[in-house]
Amino acid sequence: MKKILVLALAVLTGAGVLQAQEKRDTIRPRQTAPGQQKHGGKQKGLEAELGLSKEQSQQWKTLNQEFRKQHQAVNADSTLSVPQKKEKSRELYQERQKKINGMLSADQQVKYRKYQQELRKKVQGIKKADIMEKDKDSTK
């Protein structure tokens, strides 16, 4: 009797593992914008699109590194509540935007705002596609 129970448990466990592996195949790869590479390609594409000088490019890189460190510190701070973390992150983002606008020319600022708008539309499209896919999967 014990052997039958152990065998049934092993079969059920194996079936669960196989089913989990099948679901992994349906995960979509991370989408990138045309002409961009993963891992740093976004910055290079943006540099070219905005026409950043080498000095501006270095400032941009340094600014992003500082922002990332500060943002990670906020997220890691266990003394802050979730709303406080959101507010602090929003303040950091606004400070970053002011610094970016300060280093860009007027023409570059226009191009950057346009880039941001296009990026928002793209992200919203991806989110909608993900929601539709989840809805489709949940009806199965």
Protein Blocks (a to p, Z undefined) as FASTA:
>chain_A
ZZmmmmmmmmmmmmmmmmmmmmmmmpccddddehiaeehilmmmmmmmnopafklmmmmm
mmmmmmmmmmmmmmmmmkbcfklmmmmmmmmmmmmmmmmmmmpcfklmmmmmmmmmmmmm
mmmmmmmmmmmmmmmmmmZZ
